[in-house]
């Protein structure tokens, strides 16, 4: 009985902290876009953030969720304090917007280039 309550509490904590992180990132998107002078609308950038969160939506392990939340908070802090370069930020934005099929195609092209 106690383990069940503990497990339910941990899953709720992971969910609420994830929601707070998502909300905090969405609030900071206009600031980050202005700081780095990114040619992207706020709506598009928030869509990229949503896609990044959706990519990890299937994660159920509490420890993994805690690690992902910590990493997300760190990335947000580094972006707002300008520890990242514009190239690093753009690489993240482009990587998330590309589909897995496009990434696989680029990997195949790179492999063909190095075979020559």
C-alpha positions in Angstrom: 0.0 0.0 0.0 2.8 2.4 0.9 4.8 1.6 -2.2 1.7 2.3 -4.4 1.2 5.7 -2.8 4.9 6.5 -3.1 4.9 5.5 -6.8 1.8 7.7 -7.5 3.4 10.6 -5.7 6.6 10.3 -7.7 4.7 10.1 -11.0 2.7 13.2 -10.1 5.8 15.1 -9.1 7.5 14.2 -12.5 4.4 15.4 -14.3 4.0 18.7 -12.5 7.7 19.5 -12.7 7.7 18.7 -16.4 4.7 21.0 -16.9 6.4 23.8 -15.0 9.5 23.3 -17.1 7.5 23.5 -20.3 5.7 26.6 -19.1 8.9 28.3 -18.1 10.6 27.5 -21.4 7.5 28.8 -23.4 7.7 32.0 -21.3 11.4 32.5 -22.1 11.1 31.8 -25.9 10.5 35.4 -27.0 13.5 36.6 -24.9 15.8 33.9 -26.2 14.7 34.6 -29.8 15.5 38.3 -29.3 18.8 37.7 -27.5 20.1 35.4 -30.3 18.4 37.3 -33.2 16.8 34.1 -34.5 14.7 34.5 -37.6 11.8 32.4 -36.3 8.4 33.3 -35.0 7.5 32.7 -31.4 4.8 30.2 -32.4 7.3 28.2 -34.5 9.8 28.1 -31.7 7.2 27.0 -29.2 6.2 24.3 -31.6 9.8 23.1 -31.6 9.8 23.0 -27.8 6.5 21.1 -27.9 8.0 18.6 -30.3 11.1 18.1 -28.1 8.8 17.4 -25.1 6.6 15.1 -27.2 9.7 13.1 -28.3 10.2 12.1 -24.6 6.5 11.7 -23.7 6.8 7.9 -23.4 9.4 8.1 -20.6 7.9 6.6 -17.4 10.9 6.0 -15.2 11.0 8.6 -12.4 14.8 8.9 -12.4 14.9 9.4 -16.1 12.2 12.1 -15.9 14.2 13.8 -13.2 17.3 13.8 -15.3 15.5 15.1 -18.3 13.9 17.9 -16.2 17.3 18.9 -14.8 18.9 18.9 -18.2 16.0 21.0 -19.6 16.4 23.5 -16.7 20.2 23.7 -17.3 19.7 24.2 -21.1 17.2 27.0 -20.4 19.5 28.7 -18.0 22.4 28.5 -20.3 20.4 29.9 -23.2 19.0 32.9 -21.1 22.4 33.7 -19.6 24.0 33.6 -23.2 26.4 30.8 -22.4 25.4 29.2 -25.7 26.3 30.4 -29.1 23.7 31.1 -31.8 25.0 28.1 -33.8 24.4 25.8 -30.9 20.8 27.1 -30.5 20.1 26.9 -34.2 21.5 23.3 -34.3 19.0 22.4 -31.6 16.1 24.1 -33.3 16.9 22.5 -36.7 17.5 19.0 -35.2 14.1 19.0 -33.6 12.2 20.3 -36.6 13.6 17.6 -38.9 11.9 14.3 -39.1 13.6 11.0 -38.5 13.3 10.2 -42.2 15.2 13.4 -43.1 17.9 12.7 -40.5 18.4 9.1 -41.9 18.6 10.5 -45.4 21.3 13.0 -44.3 23.2 10.2 -42.6 23.1 8.1 -45.7 24.4 11.0 -47.8 27.3 11.5 -45.3 28.2 7.9 -45.5 28.2 7.9 -49.3 30.5 11.0 -49.3 33.0 9.3 -47.0 33.1 6.1 -49.1 34.6 8.0 -52.1 
